[in-house]
Amino acid sequence: MKLGLSLRPEVFKLSEIVKLAEELNSKYFFIPDVSKDVDPIQVSFSILLKNKNAMAGPGVVRINELQIDELIRQIKTINEITERRFFLGVGLGSVKEDVVTAIASMNEKIIEVKKSTDTKVFVATLRQGLAKKVKEISDGIILNFATFDHARKVSSVFKSENNLVISYYKIFVSQNFDAAAYMAVNELNKYAGFPQYFELFKKEGIAEDISGLYSKREESINNLQAKGVLAINPTPDFIKSVSEVFYKNGVDILAIYPYFTASYPYDKRFAYLKALFA
């Protein structure tokens, strides 16, 4: 099992992301495409220039909304400079058309990118159906808010010798439990507002825990932690134990996705993450 790291621009300054990538012992760095002011491809390129042993890429871009020719040109340039250590994480984004049509369009673009650049492409998937559809054309899939059981189900239909299963593992860190729990509650409720995630949460039997976060917060969080969905102020040993369970359920790379309260000092963030990747 390899540990990766997802560095969210809303949580870290760009200068902090580059410094963390330079100092931390992580093989894979994922840059979420969550800010209209930050280009995750350019940030990934900066990481690759600073860390000669790492792979980095966006996780994920909405490939159907991009100009494919320009994307290919960017990737070719980055690969030439960084010895092909760039990867591309892609997803459907907000589907405004027929889902089948959107998936077909995404798959065509993935094939074109791989044919033109020979770059590894990882696809964000929530369900087994999409994992099956991209099995033959992608190098891996990215899961989000996966339970151990969900990771096992999806990996069983996707895994092959050359396919990687990656799972984001969101952790919420603060100097006190209440502040960290508050971040977790807000994040889960935000995602529960998206129909595709709400259906996933129902199917995986965690919707009740999420709806109970306000009335039975500690009990609900404990249940979600026990199923591998998230963690509040986890120790390195706790994350190691979680990663071992995910590995047994088919996950190859557990991408730690940290959230810190704004008041949590950078030096403490750095020390915390360095301990995780020691």
C-alpha positions in Angstrom: 0.0 0.0 0.0 1.3 3.4 -1.0 0.2 6.6 0.7 -0.4 9.6 -1.5 -1.3 13.2 -0.6 -4.1 15.5 -1.9 -3.3 19.2 -1.3 -6.4 21.4 -1.6 -5.6 25.0 -2.7 -8.4 26.2 -0.4 -6.6 24.7 2.6 -3.0 25.5 1.6 -1.3 28.5 0.0 0.4 27.7 -3.2 3.8 28.3 -1.7 2.9 25.9 1.1 1.9 23.2 -1.4 5.2 23.5 -3.2 7.2 23.3 0.0 5.2 20.3 1.3 5.8 18.5 -2.0 9.5 19.2 -1.8 9.8 18.0 1.8 7.4 15.2 2.2 8.1 11.5 1.4 5.0 10.9 -0.8 5.2 9.3 -4.2 1.8 10.7 -5.5 0.5 14.2 -5.2 -3.1 15.1 -6.2 -4.2 18.7 -6.7 -8.0 19.1 -6.6 -9.6 21.3 -9.2 -11.6 23.4 -6.7 -10.6 27.0 -7.2 -11.4 29.3 -10.1 -8.1 31.1 -9.4 -5.8 28.1 -9.3 -4.8 25.9 -12.3 -4.2 22.4 -10.8 -2.1 21.4 -13.9 0.3 24.2 -13.3 0.5 23.5 -9.6 1.2 19.8 -10.4 4.0 21.0 -12.8 5.6 23.0 -10.0 5.5 20.0 -7.7 7.3 17.9 -10.3 10.0 20.5 -10.7 10.6 20.5 -7.0 10.4 16.8 -6.2 12.3 14.7 -8.8 10.9 11.4 -7.3 7.2 12.2 -7.3 4.3 11.9 -9.6 1.7 14.6 -9.6 -1.4 15.6 -11.3 -4.9 17.2 -11.0 -7.4 15.3 -9.1 -9.7 15.8 -10.9 -10.4 18.0 -13.9 -13.7 18.0 -15.8 -12.3 16.8 -19.1 -15.5 17.3 -21.1 -15.3 21.1 -20.3 -11.7 21.4 -21.6 -10.2 22.2 -25.0 -8.6 18.8 -25.7 -6.0 20.1 -28.1 -4.7 22.7 -25.5 -4.8 20.0 -22.8 -2.7 17.7 -24.9 -0.2 20.5 -25.6 0.2 21.2 -21.9 0.7 17.6 -21.1 3.3 17.1 -23.8 5.3 20.1 -22.6 5.2 19.0 -18.9 6.2 15.4 -19.8 9.1 16.6 -21.9 10.5 18.5 -18.9 9.6 16.1 -16.1 10.4 12.7 -17.6 6.7 11.8 -17.8 5.9 11.9 -14.1 2.7 13.8 -14.7 -0.6 12.0 -14.5 -4.1 13.3 -15.4 -7.1 12.8 -13.0 -10.4 13.3 -14.8 -14.1 13.2 -14.0 -17.4 14.0 -15.6 -18.2 17.1 -13.5 -21.8 18.4 -13.6 -23.5 16.5 -16.4 -25.9 18.8 -18.3 -26.6 16.3 -21.0 -27.5 12.6 -21.1 -25.2 10.7 -18.8 -24.5 8.0 -21.4 -23.5 10.7 -23.9 -21.3 12.4 -21.3 -19.5 9.2 -20.5 -18.9 8.4 -24.1 -17.5 11.9 -24.7 -15.2 11.5 -21.7 -14.0 8.1 -22.8 -13.2 9.5 -26.3 -11.1 12.3 -24.8 -9.3 9.9 -22.5 -8.3 7.7 -25.4 -7.2 10.7 -27.4 -5.0 12.0 -24.5 -3.4 8.6 -23.9 -2.8 8.1 -27.6 -1.2 11.5 -28.0 0.8 11.7 -24.7 1.1 8.2 -23.3 0.2 9.7 -19.9 -1.5 7.8 -17.1 -5.1 8.8 -16.7 -7.1 8.2 -13.5 -10.9 8.5 -13.6 -13.0 9.6 -10.6 -15.8 7.1 -10.1 -18.5 6.7 -7.6 -20.1 3.4 -8.7 -19.1 0.0 -10.1 -20.9 0.8 -13.4 -18.5 3.6 -14.4 -15.5 1.6 -13.2 -16.4 -1.1 -15.6 -16.8 1.4 -18.5 -13.3 2.9 -18.0 -11.5 -0.3 -17.1 -10.0 -0.9 -20.6 -9.0 2.7 -21.3 -7.8 4.1 -18.0 -4.8 3.4 -15.7 -6.8 3.8 -12.5 -9.9 5.1 -10.7 -10.2 7.6 -7.9 -12.8 7.0 -5.1 -14.1 9.6 -2.7 -15.8 9.0 0.7 -15.5 5.2 0.1 -16.2 2.8 2.9 -14.0 -0.3 3.1 -16.9 -2.3 1.6 -17.5 0.1 -1.3 -13.7 0.0 -2.1 -13.9 -3.8 -2.2 -17.0 -3.8 -4.5 -15.6 -1.3 -7.0 -12.1 -2.7 -7.1 -13.5 -6.2 -7.8 -14.8 -5.0 -11.1 -11.9 -2.8 -12.1 -8.6 -4.3 -10.8 -6.2 -5.9 -13.3 -2.4 -6.1 -13.5 -1.9 -2.5 -14.7 -5.0 -0.8 -13.1 -4.7 1.2 -9.9 -7.5 1.8 -7.4 -6.9 5.1 -5.6 -9.1 6.3 -2.7 -9.1 9.8 -1.1 -9.2 9.6 2.6 -10.3 12.8 4.1 -9.0 13.8 7.6 -10.0 16.8 9.6 -7.4 18.2 12.0 -7.6 20.9 14.6 -6.3 21.6 18.1 -9.6 20.4 19.5 -12.1 17.8 18.6 -15.1 20.2 18.3 -13.5 22.3 15.6 -12.3 19.3 13.6 -15.7 17.7 13.9 -17.4 20.9 12.7 -15.3 20.8 9.5 -16.2 17.1 8.9 -19.9 17.8 9.5 -19.9 20.7 7.0 -18.0 18.7 4.4 -20.2 15.6 4.6 -23.4 17.6 4.5 -22.2 19.6 1.5 -21.6 16.4 -0.5 -24.9 14.8 0.7 -26.5 17.7 -1.1 -25.4 16.2 -4.5 -27.8 13.6 -5.7 -25.1 11.2 -6.9 -23.4 11.3 -3.5 -26.6 11.0 -1.6 -27.5 7.9 -3.5 -24.0 6.5 -2.8 -24.3 7.2 0.9 -27.7 5.5 1.0 -26.4 2.5 -0.8 -23.4 2.1 1.4 -25.5 2.4 4.6 -24.0 5.7 5.9 -26.8 8.1 5.0 -28.3 7.7 8.5 -24.9 8.4 10.1 -24.6 11.6 8.0 -28.1 12.8 8.8 -27.4 12.2 12.5 -24.2 14.3 12.6 -26.0 17.2 14.2 -28.1 15.3 16.8 -25.7 12.4 17.5 -22.5 13.9 16.3 -19.9 11.8 18.2 -21.7 8.5 17.7 -22.2 9.2 14.0 -18.5 10.2 13.5 -17.4 7.1 15.3 -19.5 5.0 13.0 -18.1 6.8 9.9 -14.5 6.4 11.1 -15.1 2.7 11.8 -16.2 2.2 8.1 -13.2 4.1 6.7 -15.1 7.2 5.4 -13.1 9.9 7.3 -11.1 10.6 10.4 -10.9 13.3 13.1 -7.4 14.1 14.4 -6.0 10.7 13.5 -2.6 9.6 14.6 -0.1 8.1 12.1 -0.7 4.7 13.6 -4.5 5.1 13.1 -3.9 6.0 9.5 -1.6 3.0 9.0 -4.2 0.7 10.4 -6.9 2.2 8.1 -4.6 1.9 5.0 -4.0 -1.8 5.8 -7.8 -2.4 5.7 -8.2 -0.5 2.5 -5.3 -2.5 1.0 -7.1 -5.7 1.9 -10.1 -4.3 0.1 -8.4 -3.6 -3.2 -7.0 0.0 -2.8 -3.5 0.5 -4.1 -3.0 4.2 -3.1 -4.7 5.8 -0.2 -4.5 9.6 -0.9 -4.6 11.4 2.4 -6.8 14.5 1.9 -6.2 16.8 4.9 -8.4 19.7 6.1 -7.0 22.0 8.8 -8.8 24.8 10.7 -7.6 28.3 9.6 -6.1 28.9 13.1 -3.9 25.7 12.9 -0.4 27.1 12.3 1.5 26.1 9.2 4.5 24.7 11.2 2.1 22.3 13.0 0.5 21.3 9.7 3.9 20.6 8.3 5.0 18.6 11.3 1.7 16.6 11.3 2.0 15.7 7.7 5.7 14.9 7.9 5.0 12.4 10.7 2.4 10.7 8.5 4.8 10.3 5.7 7.9 9.5 7.8 
